Amino acid sequence: MKTPKDLRYTQTHEWVKVEDGHAYIGITDYAQDQLGEIVFIELPEESDDLEKGEEFAAIESVKAASDVMAPVSGVVNAVNEALEDSPELLNEDPYENWIVKVELEDESELEGLMSAEEYENMSKE
């Protein structure tokens, strides 16, 4: 399983990458592996407000359905629309294929997220 060191992670298997006050959010390699072949994703709308810990998207695979939880709060600036037609991109490379880009509301929320090492240790349990 890949776990890039420059990202932050949640216990519910989302990742966050911060660039210039914006947070890119996606699912981890572990999450896509557990879901299996992803066949559908329900995305939020641009300008939606995300609240940390709240569901903002839903992913369906041949094995299961899973909610995607917001690791940080903010307003959605962009949605990865390529996922609507090709949700399997999340299986191919979950770190290149972010789900949403949000304007980060409170950078202190990042402090509660895990480092790559902490996430790897949690995922092994």
C-alpha positions as CSV (number, residue, x, y, z in Angstrom):
1,M,0.0,0.0,0.0
2,K,1.2,3.5,-0.9
3,T,1.1,6.1,1.8
4,P,2.7,9.4,0.6
5,K,4.6,11.1,3.4
6,D,3.5,14.7,2.4
7,L,-0.2,14.1,3.1
8,R,-2.3,14.0,6.3
9,Y,-4.7,11.1,7.0
10,T,-7.9,10.3,8.9
11,Q,-9.1,7.2,10.8
12,T,-11.8,6.9,8.1
13,H,-9.2,6.6,5.3
14,E,-9.3,10.0,3.7
15,W,-6.2,12.0,2.8
16,V,-5.6,15.8,2.7
17,K,-3.0,17.7,0.8
18,V,-2.7,21.4,1.5
19,E,-1.5,23.9,-1.1
20,D,-1.8,27.7,-0.9
21,G,-4.7,27.7,1.6
22,H,-6.6,25.0,-0.2
23,A,-7.1,21.4,0.8
24,Y,-7.3,18.6,-1.8
25,I,-9.2,15.6,-0.3
26,G,-9.3,12.0,-1.5
27,I,-9.5,8.4,-0.3
28,T,-6.4,6.3,0.6
29,D,-4.9,3.4,-1.2
30,Y,-6.0,1.2,1.7
31,A,-9.6,2.5,1.3
32,Q,-9.8,1.8,-2.5
33,D,-8.2,-1.7,-1.9
34,Q,-10.9,-2.5,0.7
35,L,-13.7,-1.3,-1.5
36,G,-12.6,-3.2,-4.5
37,E,-13.7,-2.2,-8.0
38,I,-15.3,1.3,-7.7
39,V,-18.3,1.8,-10.0
40,F,-19.9,5.0,-8.9
41,I,-19.3,8.2,-6.9
42,E,-21.7,10.8,-5.7
43,L,-20.0,14.1,-5.6
44,P,-20.8,17.3,-3.8
45,E,-21.5,20.6,-5.7
46,E,-19.1,23.5,-6.0
47,S,-19.7,26.1,-3.3
48,D,-21.0,23.4,-0.8
49,D,-19.9,23.9,2.8
50,L,-18.0,20.9,4.2
51,E,-18.0,20.4,8.0
52,K,-15.2,18.4,9.5
53,G,-16.4,14.9,10.3
54,E,-19.5,15.1,8.1
55,E,-20.2,13.0,5.0
56,F,-19.6,14.9,1.7
57,A,-19.5,12.1,-0.9
58,A,-20.5,8.5,-1.4
59,I,-18.6,5.7,-3.2
60,E,-20.1,2.5,-4.5
61,S,-18.1,-0.5,-5.5
62,V,-19.0,-4.0,-6.5
63,K,-18.5,-5.1,-2.9
64,A,-19.8,-2.2,-0.8
65,A,-20.9,1.4,-0.5
66,S,-19.0,3.9,1.7
67,D,-19.4,7.4,2.8
68,V,-16.5,9.8,2.4
69,M,-16.0,12.1,5.4
70,A,-14.6,15.6,5.4
71,P,-11.3,15.7,7.2
72,V,-11.4,19.5,7.4
73,S,-14.1,22.2,7.1
74,G,-14.3,24.6,4.1
75,V,-16.1,25.6,1.0
76,V,-15.8,23.4,-2.1
77,N,-13.9,25.3,-4.9
78,A,-13.6,22.4,-7.3
79,V,-14.9,18.9,-7.8
80,N,-13.0,16.3,-9.8
81,E,-15.6,15.8,-12.5
82,A,-13.5,13.1,-14.3
83,L,-14.7,10.8,-11.5
84,E,-18.3,11.0,-12.6
85,D,-17.5,9.2,-15.8
86,S,-14.6,7.2,-14.6
87,P,-14.9,6.4,-10.9
88,E,-12.4,3.6,-11.4
89,L,-9.7,6.3,-11.4
90,L,-9.8,6.1,-7.6
91,N,-8.7,2.4,-7.9
92,E,-5.9,3.3,-10.4
93,D,-4.3,6.0,-8.4
94,P,-6.2,7.3,-5.3
95,Y,-3.5,10.0,-4.6
96,E,-3.5,11.6,-8.1
97,N,-7.3,11.5,-8.3
98,W,-8.5,13.9,-5.6
99,I,-12.3,14.1,-5.0
100,V,-12.7,17.8,-4.0
101,K,-10.6,20.9,-3.5
102,V,-11.8,23.1,-0.6
103,E,-10.9,26.5,0.7
104,L,-9.5,25.6,4.1
105,E,-11.5,27.3,6.8
106,D,-9.3,26.5,9.9
107,E,-5.8,25.3,9.5
108,S,-5.7,24.1,13.1
109,E,-8.0,21.3,12.0
110,L,-5.0,19.7,10.3
111,E,-3.3,19.2,13.7
112,G,-5.8,16.4,14.5
113,L,-4.9,14.4,11.4
114,M,-2.4,11.6,11.2
115,S,1.0,11.5,9.6
116,A,1.7,8.8,7.0
117,E,3.5,6.8,9.7
118,E,0.7,7.0,12.1
119,Y,-1.8,6.1,9.4
120,E,0.2,3.1,8.3
121,N,0.4,1.8,11.9
122,M,-3.4,2.2,12.3
123,S,-4.2,0.5,9.0
124,K,-2.1,-2.6,10.0
125,E,-4.2,-3.2,13.1
